[in-house]
Amino acid sequence: MTTALHGATGATGATGATGTPDALDALRHWRLRPGVTASALERGLHLRGWITSITLEGSPALPALWRMLEEALRTGGAAELAARAGAGTPLRGALCTLIGRLHAHGMLVEDVAPRAAGPAHDWLLDVAARPADAAAALAAARVEVRAAGPDGALVTAALRALAHAGVDDARYAPGAGTAAGGPVLLTATLADGTERAVGAAVHPDGAFVTPVGARARAATDTAALAERLGLGGSPGPEAATAAAAPPALTALVAGAAVQRLLCALAGLPDPDSADPGDPGRPAPRFPSALVAGQDPPYAAYHPWLGGPPGPAPTPATLDEALAGVAALGDARLGVLPAPLTGSLPQLPVALAGCAAPGGGRLTAGGARADLARLVARRRAAELRLGAERRPGVVVGADPGHALGRALRRAALELPAARSARRDAYGGGPPPARHWWSVLTRRLGVRAELTVAGLDPAGTAYLAEVRAAGAARGRVLGRAVEATADDAAAFAALAALVRVQAGTLEGTSRHITSPGGELCPLAIAGVDPAPWEDEGWPAGWWARVAGREAGLHATLLGLTGLRTVPWEPAAPWARTVVTALRGCGFTVLEAPGGFGTDTEGGPR
């Protein structure tokens, strides 16, 4: 951050004018955080703190001003500096302005001796808002390292890290159900009886640290992470492999586990926070696990969705849904292949693809790459869960998205009124005319568009795009929407995605595209500009989203569809469903199944 700092007046240092203590008078109660450093600029100063930095510009005297302030803060000479800088003078005003910038960027800390000093003293002074309170919380906690035996390398390293952090009364406690030399569970009991815990394990093939939570949750996460990373096994091999883990990896994991636990006890941000120094930044959407290894050396936090199933907030915006897409496809801990754009074309429609469960490739298309990735994630999950031979399973980013997909699939079985050919150039939203123009003119596909009503009231329509000429009758795209124009638009999009994906080398086995069910999420939290009418994608999506609830009511009446949350029987399916629900996604089942697959590919 860069700030212009010009000559200040007595208004900033008000002591002389009003007698009210100013920032310089109060400076004796504060001290500079240990990690703050400064670099002189030609007409300014650059300050760096633990997690923030600031550039001050406006005067070549700033470096000298900083040296005066730094000396007073580091030597306890704040009162002497306040006496030297006369009330109402430009010098006092400039010093008060500089002090204000330091406060705003968290570079000052209250000069109160921690109630429990120790090796963690400087660390807390550097990172804690109230170091004394944080130190007291650490001193009051009773910490235990639970494992099957006291002599394991990870147990020893964890106790050493706790002692280095000033937790002198940490002790070993027997843990049930773990092998000697296997995982450990660090637990802390607070003064009010609350327990916090974190699990950790080290193997030659990998290592991890769980999120901090209750003891039962940390123990469950430890077992689940070991299974996900392939680090489990019988007690004998586990003990042998843990003992063979390199000392550096063991020390890293022990230190990371201790850091996570102590941060939780002291009220500090978790180490996985993207910007722990910014209190206004939202917390990560999902808990994370540290995953580490030795060949090659690495250590990074990864989103973890594999703990015990529990209520998770549904995505309120498209960005939150996309965070779930990334977590589900995480390279280390994800349960589904990651949908990527890679070298796939992004015009005239955006494509994203991934390996399809069961073999082959899955290609999804949409108006934008982020929408294509979300559609690919939904379909990949359905294909994966469909391996349990449940044709009625539908996945959505939220309940409305999942129900919209289920109703549209069921509606394809409805008897439609006599279909009529439609001129896609004659009306409807501009995106529909564009997609049809690209399909039939730029790509030269011979196709026919038909639209049929599904109910007498004209509140649900089925549109189909079929090939003409030599491939006459082949369905290229279908859509069910609330208006004839909407149905024609999404059918044209589906046809364009299918044709574009079909031209790729190694034709995709599964091809999918969105319908209007995605529009409410696509516009959630986004206010279209006043000029964004139906001629703009966001304006059109907003109008489609406004018709979605009415379409649901119509299709529920026409189909009699009944859906229930799906509870799978197979352990692998439960793992996938747990991860989906862990990021707020919805998994529904229509007990009667669907007779038609709207995606147009084999199940």
Summary of the structure (lengths in Angstrom):
residues: 603
radius of gyration: 30.8
end to end distance: 53.5
largest distance: 94.7
contacts: 2100
relative contact order: 0.08
helix: 39%
strand: 19%
